[in-house]
């Protein structure tokens, strides 16, 4: 006959939950896309002329408002010492075993 499936101990479940939670912190993306709404021409021009912003998309949700989807340009992103893709990958590998 086949092997019986044994229930996983609660300690292992807690350990896997903790590892997966740490993965979220260690593998966090620093430069997320942001969405801003502007309703004046000077504000709109300020976004377009800002060298630190990389404009991804512009759309008009209404006649008075412009939505601008943007990211900070790569050379202006501050590095965070608490993120590390190698630790995140290692943690994920151990959490899935």
TIVO-236327 format. One record per residue (C-alpha): residue number from 1; residue in one letter; x, y, z. Coordinates in steps of 0.05 Angstrom, whole numbers. Layout:
+-----+---------+--------+--------+--------+
| num | residuo |      x |      y |      z |
+-----+---------+--------+--------+--------+
| NUM |       A |      X |      Y |      Z |
...
+-----+---------+--------+--------+--------+
***
This chain:
+-----+---------+--------+--------+--------+
| num | residuo |      x |      y |      z |
+-----+---------+--------+--------+--------+
|   1 |       X |      0 |      0 |      0 |
|   2 |       X |     18 |     74 |     -5 |
|   3 |       X |     48 |    115 |     50 |
|   4 |       X |      1 |    150 |     98 |
|   5 |       X |      0 |    225 |     97 |
|   6 |       X |     17 |    250 |    166 |
|   7 |       X |     -8 |    317 |    190 |
|   8 |       X |     46 |    371 |    192 |
|   9 |       X |     65 |    392 |    262 |
|  10 |       X |     43 |    460 |    286 |
|  11 |       X |    116 |    480 |    297 |
|  12 |       X |    132 |    468 |    224 |
|  13 |       X |     71 |    508 |    203 |
|  14 |       X |     91 |    567 |    247 |
|  15 |       X |    163 |    564 |    220 |
|  16 |       X |    138 |    564 |    148 |
|  17 |       X |     92 |    622 |    162 |
|  18 |       X |    149 |    661 |    193 |
|  19 |       X |    196 |    646 |    134 |
|  20 |       X |    144 |    668 |     84 |
|  21 |       X |    132 |    732 |    123 |
|  22 |       X |    207 |    747 |    123 |
|  23 |       X |    210 |    734 |     48 |
|  24 |       X |    160 |    790 |     38 |
|  25 |       X |    205 |    838 |     77 |
|  26 |       X |    271 |    816 |     47 |
|  27 |       X |    246 |    813 |    -25 |
|  28 |       X |    207 |    878 |    -23 |
|  29 |       X |    209 |    920 |    -85 |
|  30 |       X |    235 |    990 |    -69 |
|  31 |       X |    212 |   1029 |   -130 |
|  32 |       X |    137 |   1017 |   -134 |
|  33 |       X |     94 |   1053 |   -185 |
|  34 |       X |     55 |   1111 |   -156 |
|  35 |       X |     -9 |   1145 |   -179 |
|  36 |       X |    -20 |   1220 |   -171 |
|  37 |       X |    -80 |   1262 |   -190 |
|  38 |       X |    -70 |   1334 |   -212 |
|  39 |       X |   -122 |   1386 |   -230 |
|  40 |       X |    -80 |   1446 |   -252 |
|  41 |       X |    -33 |   1458 |   -310 |
|  42 |       X |     26 |   1481 |   -266 |
|  43 |       X |     22 |   1416 |   -225 |
|  44 |       X |     18 |   1375 |   -289 |
|  45 |       X |     79 |   1410 |   -319 |
|  46 |       X |    116 |   1401 |   -253 |
|  47 |       X |    108 |   1325 |   -258 |
|  48 |       X |    129 |   1324 |   -332 |
|  49 |       X |    191 |   1367 |   -322 |
|  50 |       X |    216 |   1332 |   -258 |
|  51 |       X |    279 |   1293 |   -276 |
|  52 |       X |    272 |   1247 |   -216 |
|  53 |       X |    205 |   1220 |   -240 |
|  54 |       X |    196 |   1169 |   -296 |
|  55 |       X |    125 |   1178 |   -324 |
|  56 |       X |     93 |   1111 |   -341 |
|  57 |       X |     23 |   1131 |   -362 |
|  58 |       X |    -24 |   1191 |   -364 |
|  59 |       X |    -99 |   1185 |   -368 |
|  60 |       X |   -161 |   1228 |   -356 |
|  61 |       X |   -210 |   1200 |   -306 |
|  62 |       X |   -253 |   1263 |   -314 |
|  63 |       X |   -251 |   1329 |   -352 |
|  64 |       X |   -220 |   1366 |   -292 |
|  65 |       X |   -170 |   1314 |   -267 |
|  66 |       X |   -109 |   1282 |   -297 |
|  67 |       X |    -81 |   1217 |   -268 |
|  68 |       X |     -6 |   1207 |   -274 |
|  69 |       X |     26 |   1139 |   -262 |
|  70 |       X |    100 |   1147 |   -246 |
|  71 |       X |    162 |   1117 |   -213 |
|  72 |       X |    224 |   1148 |   -186 |
|  73 |       X |    281 |   1143 |   -237 |
|  74 |       X |    330 |   1087 |   -221 |
|  75 |       X |    388 |   1133 |   -206 |
|  76 |       X |    348 |   1169 |   -152 |
|  77 |       X |    322 |   1107 |   -115 |
|  78 |       X |    351 |   1102 |    -45 |
|  79 |       X |    379 |   1034 |    -28 |
|  80 |       X |    351 |    999 |     33 |
|  81 |       X |    396 |    954 |     75 |
|  82 |       X |    338 |    910 |     97 |
|  83 |       X |    323 |    882 |     27 |
|  84 |       X |    364 |    827 |     -4 |
|  85 |       X |    340 |    784 |    -62 |
|  86 |       X |    390 |    727 |    -46 |
|  87 |       X |    364 |    720 |     25 |
|  88 |       X |    292 |    723 |     -1 |
|  89 |       X |    306 |    667 |    -51 |
|  90 |       X |    340 |    624 |      1 |
|  91 |       X |    283 |    635 |     51 |
|  92 |       X |    231 |    617 |     -2 |
|  93 |       X |    268 |    553 |    -19 |
|  94 |       X |    270 |    532 |     54 |
|  95 |       X |    197 |    551 |     66 |
|  96 |       X |    173 |    508 |      8 |
|  97 |       X |    207 |    444 |     31 |
+-----+---------+--------+--------+--------+
***
